[in-house]
Amino acid sequence: MVAATELILTLVMGAISIFLIRTILVVRNRRFRFASEGEDDYSGDAKDPAALSNPDSDALEDMDSLLERAGFSVLEDE
């Protein structure tokens, strides 16, 4: 009985492994094909690079709170 259960579980685990590997390969091939067809228009450039050099007050406050949560302290100019 124990041998039959081990055999069944081994076959099920093998089938799951094969399915997962096949799924990963299919997704990988689909992404490569999508990128090679030129449909990938992502360049990585900012839409408005000049806007990044002038952050607004909300962005600065958000950055301040994120740094504080991460354990960094911001020194205030006196």
Secondary structure as the mmCIF struct_conf table of DSSP 4:
data_model
#
loop_
_struct_conf.conf_type_id
_struct_conf.id
_struct_conf.beg_label_comp_id
_struct_conf.beg_label_asym_id
_struct_conf.beg_label_seq_id
_struct_conf.end_label_comp_id
_struct_conf.end_label_asym_id
_struct_conf.end_label_seq_id
HELX_RH_AL_P HELX_RH_AL_P1 VAL A 2 SER A 36
TURN_TY1_P TURN_TY1_P1 GLU A 37 GLY A 38
BEND BEND1 LYS A 47 LYS A 47
HELX_RH_AL_P HELX_RH_AL_P2 PRO A 49 LEU A 52
TURN_TY1_P TURN_TY1_P2 SER A 53 SER A 53
BEND BEND2 ASN A 54 ASN A 54
HELX_RH_AL_P HELX_RH_AL_P3 SER A 57 ARG A 69
TURN_TY1_P TURN_TY1_P3 ALA A 70 GLY A 71
HELX_LH_PP_P HELX_LH_PP_P1 VAL A 74 ASP A 77
#
